[in-house]
Amino acid sequence: DQQVKQNSPSLSVQEGRISILNCDYTNSMFDYFLWYKKYPAEGPTFLISISSIKDKNEDGRFTVFLNKSAKHLSLHIVPSQPGDSAVYFCAASDSQFYFGTGTSLTVIP
Amino acid sequence: GAGVSQTPSNKVTEKGKYVELRCDPISGHTALYWYRQSLGQGPEFLIYFQGTGAADDSGLPNDRFFAVRPEGSVSTLKIQRTERGDSAVYLCASSLTGGNTDTQYFGPGTRLTVL
């Protein structure tokens, strides 16, 4: 049973615009959430995280929002750049880490 | 410094054979994780080591899968009597202390193909 879901397998965005990647989870015991970025033939790279006690965390062009009541988190990238083109995984943890299926982002120059 | 490395990068084997996949974590990281990523899926947890011991092996799918980390650094994932369904990318990650807020650094993975 998939506890972390990314319902959009792909997303295309024009360079300079905002990219919004979404993630839903089912387990209310998750207390830490992360986004990873993955290029082909490489392992996932940590991007940004948020604790369940917060609703927003920002790092440069990347902002993660957490809505605990909706069990939903999102990653905003603004402005989007062609180098952001990659697969993005959200993950959640209680003691183990659970990953979504990924969203492939393409930023069009 | 060096990141997490995994060898081999690709492994092709025949059904029923035994394979070993190796992970070299970042030096000084006490925690080491193995994940399996099947096509179109996200990484799926297999096992977590804290030092030399397996702190959580609940993700291992069956007793054909086994992992060791005898000296608390390098780890080997061992798969016996491989099946076609074992074909996947096997990812290793390490973190400094192993807490769930501790950043995991992933290796590039080993792509296992069972014919």
Contacts between the chains, C-beta under 8 A, distances in Angstrom:
chain1	res1	chain2	res2	distance
A	4	B	42	7.4
A	6	B	42	7.9
A	31	B	100	7.3
A	32	B	100	5.3
A	32	B	101	5.3
A	36	B	106	7.8
A	41	B	108	6.6
A	42	B	108	5.4
A	43	B	4	7.1
A	43	B	91	5.7
A	43	B	93	7.4
A	43	B	106	3.1
A	43	B	107	5.1
A	43	B	108	5.0
A	43	B	109	5.7
A	44	B	43	6.9
A	44	B	91	7.5
A	44	B	106	4.9
A	45	B	106	7.1
A	46	B	103	4.9
A	46	B	104	6.9
A	46	B	105	7.2
A	49	B	101	7.3
A	49	B	103	7.7
A	51	B	101	7.1
A	89	B	42	5.2
A	89	B	43	7.3
A	91	B	42	7.6
A	93	B	100	4.2
A	94	B	100	7.1
A	95	B	56	7.1
A	95	B	100	6.3
A	96	B	45	5.1
A	96	B	48	7.5
A	96	B	56	6.7
A	96	B	58	7.6
A	96	B	59	7.2
A	97	B	33	7.5
A	97	B	43	8.0
A	97	B	45	6.0
A	97	B	100	7.3
A	97	B	104	7.2
A	98	B	45	7.2
A	99	B	35	7.8
A	99	B	42	3.3
A	99	B	43	4.7
A	99	B	44	7.2
A	100	B	42	5.2
A	101	B	40	6.6
A	101	B	41	5.6
A	101	B	42	5.0
A	102	B	42	5.7
